[in-house]
């Protein structure tokens, strides 16, 4: 009887901690999320300030101590999340699980490899958790809508990107032939990769000006690349806009976390997790 009461007490305590760490509906859960976002932002700021020589000389020791305090807090939080979920492996290899792990590693790696601590800026990815906080304060669906739209359009944008890359490679090769091989008058185009770089800069309309075309054929090709860039620049925007509109028509989602893997974004009437199949009850 006493063992049963102890187990119930442990489960009840674990459920309360779960609501604080994974859920965002209660005041204490909201406080935990907001405090976590502030800690992430401050830890990234400390890493950035450490790279400024004047500040590092004067406050380097303080920044190192602060960095280790942040690292210890994030490490405790990471293992706490593993302890709370029913399927730890699912959480560890989920997107947020990997980001949480990578946000802790740089400080430990710095003990072995000098300069590794600067990779702690990866903690900025953890600010994506603010999407859940934004949902709490009535910016409903905005953040998730953008993420779903990006995910829905990734295949089409990838195909478009590869097509433009192939076009840039062909155009860059032609520029190399026109500027160096046939005329030999432009020493800037020393090889095909340089021509591809020039093509990408021209197509995107960046126009650094570090390399310019001398020959008539080269100038003609450059004009075609610039006009092509203007013609296709709106394609990814149109793809994303269309997928955002489609995603906006889908049903609302709950902000409840799956007790198995900790993932969010389930439909309001969902009974099981969309990732691991765990019961949401």
C-alpha positions in Angstrom: 0.0 0.0 0.0 2.8 2.4 0.9 4.7 1.6 -2.3 1.6 2.4 -4.3 1.2 5.7 -2.5 4.9 6.5 -3.1 4.5 5.7 -6.8 1.4 7.9 -7.1 3.3 10.7 -5.3 6.3 10.4 -7.7 4.0 10.4 -10.8 2.1 13.4 -9.5 5.3 15.3 -8.9 6.6 14.3 -12.3 3.3 15.5 -13.9 3.7 18.9 -12.2 7.2 19.3 -13.4 6.1 18.2 -16.9 3.5 20.9 -17.0 6.1 23.5 -16.1 8.7 22.4 -18.6 6.7 21.3 -21.6 3.3 23.0 -21.3 2.7 26.7 -21.8 -0.9 27.1 -20.5 -0.2 27.7 -16.8 1.3 30.8 -15.3 4.3 28.9 -14.0 4.8 27.2 -17.4 4.7 30.6 -19.1 7.2 32.0 -16.6 9.5 29.0 -17.2 9.4 29.5 -21.0 9.9 33.3 -20.8 12.8 32.9 -18.3 14.4 30.3 -20.6 14.2 32.6 -23.6 15.9 35.4 -21.6 18.6 33.0 -20.5 19.2 31.9 -24.1 19.4 35.5 -25.3 21.8 36.5 -22.5 24.0 33.4 -23.1 24.3 34.3 -26.8 25.0 37.9 -25.9 27.8 36.8 -23.6 29.4 34.7 -26.4 29.2 37.7 -28.8 30.7 40.1 -26.2 33.6 37.7 -25.5 34.7 38.1 -29.1 35.1 41.8 -28.7 38.8 42.3 -27.7 38.3 45.4 -25.5 35.4 43.7 -23.5 37.2 40.4 -23.4 40.3 41.9 -21.8 38.3 43.8 -19.2 35.5 41.4 -18.4 36.7 38.1 -19.9 36.7 36.2 -16.6 33.1 37.3 -15.8 31.9 36.3 -19.2 33.5 32.8 -18.9 31.9 32.3 -15.5 28.5 33.5 -16.9 28.9 31.1 -19.9 29.5 28.1 -17.6 26.5 29.1 -15.4 24.3 29.2 -18.6 25.8 25.9 -19.8 25.1 24.1 -16.5 21.5 25.4 -16.4 20.9 24.3 -20.0 22.5 20.9 -19.3 20.2 20.3 -16.3 17.2 21.4 -18.4 18.2 19.0 -21.2 18.4 16.0 -18.9 15.2 17.0 -17.2 13.4 16.9 -20.5 14.8 13.4 -21.2 13.6 12.3 -17.7 10.1 13.7 -18.2 9.2 12.2 -21.6 8.0 8.7 -22.0 10.1 8.0 -25.1 13.5 9.6 -24.4 15.1 8.4 -27.7 12.3 10.1 -29.7 13.0 13.4 -27.9 16.8 13.1 -28.2 16.7 12.7 -32.0 13.9 15.3 -32.5 14.7 18.7 -33.9 14.4 20.5 -30.5 16.2 17.6 -28.8 19.2 18.0 -31.1 19.2 21.7 -30.7 19.0 21.4 -26.9 22.0 19.1 -27.0 24.1 21.2 -29.3 23.4 24.3 -27.2 25.2 22.6 -24.3 28.2 21.0 -26.1 30.3 24.0 -27.2 31.4 24.9 -23.6 32.4 21.3 -22.9 34.2 21.0 -26.3 36.1 24.2 -25.5 37.9 22.2 -22.7 39.4 20.1 -25.5 39.3 22.3 -28.6 40.2 26.0 -28.2 37.6 28.3 -29.7 34.7 25.8 -29.7 32.8 27.9 -27.2 32.0 30.4 -29.9 29.7 27.8 -31.5 27.4 28.4 -28.5 25.6 30.9 -30.8 23.7 27.9 -32.0 21.6 28.5 -28.9 19.8 31.1 -31.0 17.9 28.2 -32.6 16.4 27.6 -29.1 14.6 30.9 -29.4 12.3 29.1 -31.8 10.6 28.0 -28.6 9.2 31.5 -28.4 6.6 30.3 -31.1 4.9 28.4 -28.3 5.1 31.5 -26.0 3.6 33.7 -28.8 0.7 31.3 -29.0 0.0 31.8 -25.3 -0.3 35.5 -25.7 -2.8 35.3 -28.5 -0.5 35.6 -31.6 -2.3 32.4 -32.5 -1.0 30.3 -35.4 1.3 33.0 -36.8 4.6 31.4 -36.0 3.4 27.8 -36.8 1.8 29.0 -40.0 5.1 30.3 -41.3 7.0 27.2 -40.3 4.3 24.9 -41.9 4.4 27.0 -45.1 8.2 26.7 -45.3 8.0 23.0 -44.8 5.2 22.6 -47.4 7.1 24.6 -50.0 10.6 23.1 -49.4 10.4 20.5 -52.2 9.4 23.1 -54.8 11.9 25.7 -53.6 14.6 23.0 -53.6 13.8 22.2 -57.3 13.9 25.9 -58.1 17.2 26.4 -56.3 18.8 23.4 -58.1 17.5 24.8 -61.5 19.0 28.2 -60.8 22.3 26.6 -59.6 22.5 24.7 -62.9 21.8 27.8 -64.9 24.5 29.7 -62.9 27.0 26.9 -63.6 26.3 27.0 -67.3 26.3 30.8 -67.5 29.5 31.0 -65.4 31.2 28.5 -67.7 30.2 30.5 -70.8 31.5 33.7 -69.1 34.9 32.0 -68.5 35.0 30.9 -72.1 34.0 34.4 -73.5 36.3 36.4 -71.2 39.4 34.3 -70.9 39.5 31.3 -73.3 38.5 33.0 -76.5 40.0 36.4 -76.0 42.4 36.0 -73.0 41.8 39.7 -72.3 40.2 39.4 -68.8 42.6 38.2 -66.1 39.9 38.2 -63.5 38.2 35.1 -64.9 41.0 32.7 -64.0 38.8 29.6 -63.8 35.3 28.3 -64.1 34.4 28.6 -60.4 35.2 32.3 -60.6 32.8 32.5 -63.6 30.1 30.7 -61.6 30.6 33.1 -58.7 30.2 36.0 -61.2 27.1 34.5 -62.6 25.5 34.0 -59.1 26.3 37.6 -58.2 24.8 38.9 -61.4 21.6 36.7 -61.3 20.8 37.7 -57.7 21.4 41.4 -58.6 24.0 41.8 -55.8 26.6 43.2 -58.2 29.7 43.5 -56.0 31.7 45.0 -58.8 34.9 43.1 -57.9 34.7 41.3 -61.3 33.5 42.9 -64.5 33.0 41.7 -68.1 35.3 43.3 -70.7 34.2 41.6 -73.9 31.0 42.2 -75.9 29.9 38.6 -75.5 30.5 38.8 -71.8 28.5 41.9 -71.4 25.7 40.4 -73.4 25.7 37.3 -71.2 25.8 39.5 -68.1 22.7 41.4 -69.3 20.9 38.1 -69.9 21.7 36.9 -66.4 20.6 40.1 -64.7 17.3 40.1 -66.7 16.8 36.4 -65.9 17.4 37.2 -62.2 14.7 39.9 -62.2 12.3 37.5 -64.0 12.6 34.6 -61.6 13.2 36.5 -58.3 9.5 36.4 -57.4 9.2 32.6 -58.0 10.1 31.5 -54.5 7.9 34.2 -53.0 5.0 33.0 -55.0 5.6 29.4 -54.0 5.8 30.3 -50.4 2.7 32.6 -50.5 0.7 29.9 -52.1 1.7 27.3 -49.5 1.1 29.8 -46.7 -2.5 30.3 -48.0 -3.1 26.6 -48.1 -1.7 26.1 -44.6 -3.9 29.0 -43.3 -7.0 27.0 -44.4 -6.1 24.1 -42.2 -7.6 23.5 -38.8 -6.2 25.1 -35.6 -3.6 23.2 -33.6 -3.2 22.8 -29.9 -0.1 23.9 -28.0 -0.1 20.7 -25.8 3.1 18.7 -25.8 3.2 15.0 -26.5 4.0 13.1 -23.2 6.0 10.6 -25.2 8.4 12.8 -27.3 7.5 16.4 -26.3 6.5 17.5 -29.8 3.9 20.2 -30.2 1.5 21.0 -33.1 -1.4 18.5 -32.8 -4.9 19.1 -34.0 -7.5 20.0 -31.4 -9.2 16.7 -31.7 -6.1 14.6 -31.9 -5.9 11.5 -29.7 -2.4 10.3 -30.6 0.9 12.1 -31.3 1.6 12.8 -34.9 5.3 11.8 -34.5 5.5 8.9 -32.1 1.9 7.6 -31.8 1.8 8.1 -28.0 -1.7 8.7 -26.5 -2.3 12.4 -25.8 -4.7 11.8 -22.9 
